[in-house]
């Protein structure tokens, strides 16, 4: 039987803190996950239009074993600057890999597309994401809000505002899994245009409404609702115009290869929470972090529940992000609570 951690946030995984920064006028922002000690990292990219930094080093065959932070940012390719701000904040604290007497913080990053969401993107010569990244690192804490915040500040889903979501699961083995997602998908997280979430079977309590599935299922449940075909936005769905980016984390002891498998399993949560998903227009990506703080190594039997829980926890985090979104001036889409 799965249960949530005390906060139902990714920070229930010991050794992690989350910081957020956003600009309401810009309708965009940055989220960073900071590791109190370097954490074993992994990544899996399944979307057709990713935007990333430092993801190659996370592959199991490459030499860097652990990372100091990961960054999720709005701003499309401009948002990759956010990692430089987080890196600067860590360097000021003397955090990083020692390379020839220099401290180099390892900060992989991924971005989502939120340029065409009604915000003012006339930022002048340089985009603001480096400063937002630095600010996010300075605010990192164990407790943080969900919804229209950080990398989810300007997120949209198909027909609703997206948002930043998080969830956690504590397994019978004592291992904790946490997920964090900036949900900005091409597809929809709700069934057709109802209030019901695709991820309902995985909900714990009423963390995103407690509604279950509709009965009967709507005739148009399989309808594909692409947000950029909405006349309020204009134009057609286009490559690179969406993306859900996320982090799956655990306090279990994992190898780098097992962290890669954790990221792969977390993508199952995308499939259970979003329809359609992993399209050519999405840059869907999951980072994995293993802090090892529990000291528990997985047995073969425990691994099955562990990787299943990764997908379920991610599905819940995505849904909670959309569920928690709040309205703001200039919004193109309504929030879930208004449906």
C-alpha positions as CSV (number, residue, x, y, z in Angstrom):
1,X,0.0,0.0,0.0
2,X,1.5,3.3,-1.1
3,X,1.3,6.4,1.2
4,X,2.6,9.9,0.8
5,X,5.5,11.4,2.7
6,X,4.7,14.1,5.3
7,X,4.8,17.0,2.8
8,X,3.7,15.1,-0.3
9,X,6.5,16.9,-2.1
10,X,9.8,15.8,-3.7
11,X,11.6,17.2,-0.7
12,X,10.3,14.3,1.3
13,X,13.4,12.7,-0.2
14,X,16.1,13.5,2.3
15,X,18.9,15.7,1.0
16,X,16.9,17.8,-1.5
17,X,15.6,21.4,-1.5
18,X,13.5,23.2,-4.1
19,X,13.7,26.9,-5.1
20,X,11.4,28.9,-7.3
21,X,11.5,32.3,-9.0
22,X,9.1,33.8,-11.5
23,X,8.2,37.1,-13.2
24,X,4.4,37.7,-13.3
25,X,4.7,40.2,-16.2
26,X,6.9,37.7,-18.2
27,X,4.6,34.8,-17.3
28,X,7.6,32.6,-16.9
29,X,10.0,31.3,-14.3
30,X,12.6,28.9,-13.0
31,X,12.6,25.9,-10.6
32,X,15.7,24.3,-9.2
33,X,16.3,21.2,-7.2
34,X,19.4,21.6,-5.0
35,X,21.2,18.6,-3.6
36,X,22.6,19.0,-0.1
37,X,25.3,16.5,-1.2
38,X,26.1,15.4,-4.7
39,X,23.4,13.0,-5.9
40,X,23.7,10.2,-8.5
41,X,22.0,11.5,-11.6
42,X,20.2,10.1,-14.7
43,X,18.0,11.4,-17.5
44,X,15.6,10.1,-20.1
45,X,14.3,12.2,-23.0
46,X,11.3,10.9,-24.9
47,X,9.8,14.0,-26.5
48,X,10.7,15.0,-30.0
49,X,11.7,18.6,-29.3
50,X,13.9,18.8,-26.2
51,X,15.9,21.7,-25.0
52,X,18.7,20.7,-22.6
53,X,22.1,21.4,-21.0
54,X,24.6,18.9,-19.5
55,X,22.4,15.9,-20.2
56,X,25.1,13.9,-22.0
57,X,27.2,13.6,-18.8
58,X,24.3,11.9,-17.1
59,X,24.5,8.8,-19.3
60,X,25.8,5.8,-17.4
61,X,28.9,5.3,-19.6
62,X,30.2,8.8,-18.9
63,X,32.5,9.7,-16.0
64,X,30.6,12.3,-13.9
65,X,28.8,10.2,-11.2
66,X,26.8,12.9,-9.4
67,X,25.3,16.3,-9.8
68,X,24.8,19.3,-7.5
69,X,21.5,20.6,-8.8
70,X,19.1,20.3,-11.7
71,X,17.1,23.1,-13.3
72,X,13.7,23.3,-14.9
73,X,13.0,26.6,-16.7
74,X,10.5,28.3,-18.9
75,X,11.6,30.5,-21.8
76,X,12.3,27.9,-24.5
77,X,16.1,27.9,-25.5
78,X,16.5,31.3,-23.7
79,X,15.7,29.6,-20.4
80,X,18.9,27.5,-20.6
81,X,20.6,30.6,-19.1
82,X,18.9,29.7,-15.8
83,X,21.5,27.0,-15.1
84,X,24.2,29.6,-15.2
85,X,22.5,31.5,-12.4
86,X,22.1,28.4,-10.3
87,X,25.7,27.5,-11.0
88,X,26.8,31.0,-9.9
89,X,25.0,30.6,-6.6
90,X,26.6,27.3,-5.9
91,X,30.0,28.5,-6.8
92,X,29.7,31.3,-4.3
93,X,29.2,28.7,-1.7
94,X,32.2,26.7,-2.8
95,X,30.1,23.9,-4.2
96,X,31.3,21.9,-7.2
97,X,33.6,19.3,-8.6
98,X,37.3,20.0,-7.9
99,X,38.9,20.3,-11.3
100,X,42.5,21.5,-11.2
101,X,41.9,23.6,-8.1
102,X,38.7,25.1,-9.6
103,X,35.2,24.3,-8.2
104,X,32.7,23.5,-11.1
105,X,29.1,23.0,-10.1
106,X,27.4,20.3,-12.2
107,X,23.9,21.6,-13.1
108,X,22.0,19.9,-15.9
109,X,18.9,21.8,-17.1
110,X,15.9,21.5,-19.3
111,X,13.4,24.0,-20.7
112,X,9.8,24.2,-21.8
113,X,8.1,26.5,-24.3
114,X,6.1,29.3,-22.7
115,X,6.9,32.2,-25.0
116,X,3.5,32.5,-26.6
117,X,1.3,32.5,-23.4
118,X,0.3,36.1,-23.1
119,X,3.3,37.3,-21.1
120,X,5.5,40.3,-22.1
121,X,8.7,38.8,-23.6
122,X,10.2,42.1,-24.6
123,X,13.1,41.7,-22.2
124,X,15.7,43.7,-24.2
125,X,19.2,42.4,-25.1
126,X,19.5,39.6,-22.6
127,X,16.8,37.3,-21.3
128,X,16.2,37.3,-17.5
129,X,16.6,33.6,-16.9
130,X,20.1,33.7,-15.4
131,X,19.0,36.1,-12.7
132,X,15.8,34.0,-12.2
133,X,18.0,30.9,-11.8
134,X,20.2,32.7,-9.2
135,X,17.1,33.8,-7.3
136,X,15.6,30.4,-7.4
137,X,18.8,28.9,-5.9
138,X,18.7,31.5,-3.1
139,X,15.1,30.6,-2.1
140,X,15.6,26.8,-2.0
141,X,13.8,25.2,0.9
142,X,12.1,22.0,2.0
143,X,8.6,23.5,1.7
144,X,7.4,25.2,-1.5
145,X,4.0,26.0,-3.2
146,X,2.6,24.3,-6.3
147,X,0.7,25.6,-9.4
148,X,1.5,28.9,-11.0
149,X,5.0,29.2,-9.6
150,X,8.6,28.7,-10.8
151,X,8.9,26.8,-14.1
152,X,5.2,26.3,-14.1
153,X,4.4,30.0,-13.9
154,X,3.6,30.3,-17.6
155,X,2.7,26.7,-18.4
156,X,-0.3,25.7,-20.4
157,X,-1.9,22.3,-21.1
158,X,-4.5,21.6,-23.7
159,X,-7.3,23.9,-22.8
160,X,-6.2,24.7,-19.2
161,X,-3.3,26.4,-17.5
162,X,-0.5,24.0,-16.6
163,X,1.7,24.4,-13.5
164,X,4.3,23.1,-11.2
165,X,3.4,19.9,-9.3
166,X,5.0,17.6,-6.9
167,X,4.2,14.4,-5.0
168,X,5.9,11.7,-2.9
169,X,5.5,8.0,-2.1
170,X,6.8,6.0,0.9
171,X,7.2,2.3,0.2
172,X,6.9,-0.5,2.6
173,X,10.7,-1.0,2.3
174,X,11.2,2.5,3.9
175,X,12.4,4.0,0.6
176,X,10.9,7.4,-0.4
177,X,10.3,8.5,-4.0
178,X,9.5,12.1,-4.9
179,X,8.5,13.7,-8.2
180,X,8.5,17.3,-9.4
181,X,7.0,18.3,-12.8
182,X,6.5,21.5,-14.8
183,X,3.4,20.5,-16.8
184,X,3.1,22.3,-20.1
185,X,2.1,19.5,-22.5
186,X,0.6,19.4,-26.0
187,X,-2.0,17.0,-24.6
188,X,-4.6,17.2,-21.9
189,X,-4.3,16.0,-18.3
190,X,-8.1,15.9,-18.0
191,X,-10.5,13.6,-19.8
192,X,-11.8,15.6,-22.8
193,X,-13.1,18.9,-21.3
194,X,-14.2,17.5,-18.0
195,X,-12.8,18.1,-14.5
196,X,-11.6,14.4,-14.3
197,X,-7.9,13.6,-14.4
198,X,-6.5,10.8,-16.5
199,X,-4.2,10.0,-13.5
200,X,-7.2,9.3,-11.2
201,X,-6.4,5.7,-10.4
202,X,-3.1,6.7,-8.9
203,X,-4.5,9.5,-6.7
204,X,-3.9,9.3,-3.0
205,X,-6.7,10.8,-1.0
206,X,-8.1,13.9,-2.7
207,X,-4.7,15.5,-3.7
208,X,-6.1,16.6,-7.1
209,X,-9.8,16.7,-6.4
210,X,-10.7,13.1,-5.5
211,X,-13.1,12.8,-8.4
212,X,-12.1,9.4,-9.8
213,X,-13.1,8.6,-13.4
214,X,-16.4,9.9,-15.0
215,X,-19.2,7.4,-15.4
216,X,-20.0,6.9,-18.1
217,X,-16.8,7.8,-19.9
218,X,-17.4,10.8,-22.3
219,X,-17.8,9.8,-25.9
220,X,-15.0,12.2,-26.9
221,X,-12.5,11.0,-24.2
222,X,-10.0,10.0,-26.9
223,X,-10.3,13.4,-28.7
224,X,-7.0,15.0,-29.2
225,X,-7.1,18.6,-27.9
226,X,-4.1,20.6,-29.1
227,X,-3.7,23.9,-27.3
228,X,-2.2,25.8,-30.1
229,X,-5.2,25.1,-32.3
230,X,-7.3,27.2,-29.9
231,X,-8.2,30.5,-31.6
232,X,-7.3,32.5,-28.5
233,X,-3.6,31.5,-29.0
234,X,-3.6,31.4,-32.8
235,X,-1.7,29.3,-35.3
236,X,-1.3,25.5,-35.3
237,X,0.6,23.1,-33.0
238,X,4.2,23.3,-33.9
239,X,7.5,21.5,-32.9
240,X,9.0,22.8,-29.7
241,X,5.8,24.5,-28.6
242,X,5.1,22.5,-25.5
243,X,6.9,20.1,-23.1
244,X,6.6,18.6,-19.7
245,X,9.9,18.5,-17.8
246,X,10.3,16.7,-14.5
247,X,12.5,15.3,-11.8
248,X,12.1,11.9,-10.1
249,X,14.1,11.4,-6.9
250,X,14.7,8.8,-4.3
251,X,16.7,8.3,-1.1
252,X,17.5,4.7,-2.1
253,X,21.1,3.8,-3.0
254,X,21.3,3.6,-6.8
255,X,24.0,3.2,-9.4
256,X,24.1,5.6,-12.3
257,X,22.6,2.9,-14.5
258,X,19.7,2.4,-12.0
259,X,19.1,6.1,-11.9
260,X,18.7,6.0,-15.7
261,X,16.1,3.2,-15.3
262,X,14.3,5.3,-12.7
263,X,14.0,8.2,-15.2
264,X,12.7,5.8,-17.8
265,X,10.1,4.4,-15.4
266,X,9.0,7.9,-14.4
267,X,8.0,8.5,-18.1
268,X,5.2,5.9,-17.5
269,X,3.7,8.5,-15.3
270,X,3.6,10.9,-18.2
271,X,1.7,8.3,-20.2
272,X,-0.9,7.8,-17.4
273,X,-1.4,11.5,-16.8
274,X,-1.3,13.1,-20.3
275,X,-3.1,12.3,-23.6
276,X,-1.4,12.5,-26.0
277,X,2.2,12.5,-24.8
278,X,5.8,12.2,-26.1
279,X,4.7,13.9,-29.4
280,X,7.1,15.5,-31.9
281,X,6.0,18.9,-30.5
282,X,7.0,18.0,-26.9
283,X,10.4,18.0,-25.3
284,X,9.4,15.6,-22.6
285,X,12.3,14.9,-20.2
286,X,12.8,13.4,-16.8
287,X,15.9,13.9,-14.6
288,X,16.6,11.3,-11.9
289,X,18.3,11.9,-8.6
290,X,19.3,9.4,-6.0
291,X,20.6,10.8,-2.7
292,X,21.2,7.4,-1.0
293,X,20.2,8.9,2.3
294,X,18.1,5.9,3.4
295,X,21.1,3.6,3.0
296,X,18.7,1.0,1.4
297,X,19.8,-0.9,-1.6
298,X,17.0,-2.5,-3.7
299,X,16.5,-6.2,-3.8
300,X,15.2,-7.7,-7.1
301,X,11.7,-8.1,-5.6
302,X,11.6,-4.6,-4.2
303,X,12.7,-3.1,-7.5
304,X,9.4,-4.0,-9.2
305,X,7.3,-1.9,-6.6
306,X,10.0,0.8,-6.7
307,X,9.8,1.4,-10.4
308,X,6.0,1.1,-10.5
309,X,5.8,3.7,-7.7
310,X,8.0,6.0,-9.8
311,X,5.5,6.1,-12.6
312,X,2.5,6.5,-10.2
313,X,4.2,9.3,-8.3
314,X,5.1,11.2,-11.5
315,X,1.5,10.9,-12.7
316,X,0.3,12.4,-9.4
317,X,2.8,15.3,-9.6
318,X,1.7,16.3,-13.1
319,X,-1.9,16.3,-12.1
320,X,-1.3,18.3,-8.9
321,X,0.5,21.0,-10.9
322,X,-2.6,21.6,-13.1
323,X,-5.0,21.2,-10.2
324,X,-3.1,23.9,-8.2
325,X,-2.8,26.5,-11.0
326,X,-4.2,30.0,-10.2
327,X,-5.6,32.7,-12.5
328,X,-3.7,35.8,-13.4
329,X,-4.3,38.9,-15.6
330,X,-3.7,38.2,-19.3
331,X,-4.2,34.4,-19.1
332,X,-5.1,32.7,-22.3
333,X,-6.6,29.6,-20.7
334,X,-8.7,29.1,-17.6
335,X,-7.5,27.2,-14.5
336,X,-8.8,23.8,-13.5
337,X,-10.7,25.1,-10.5
338,X,-12.9,27.2,-12.8
339,X,-14.0,24.2,-14.9
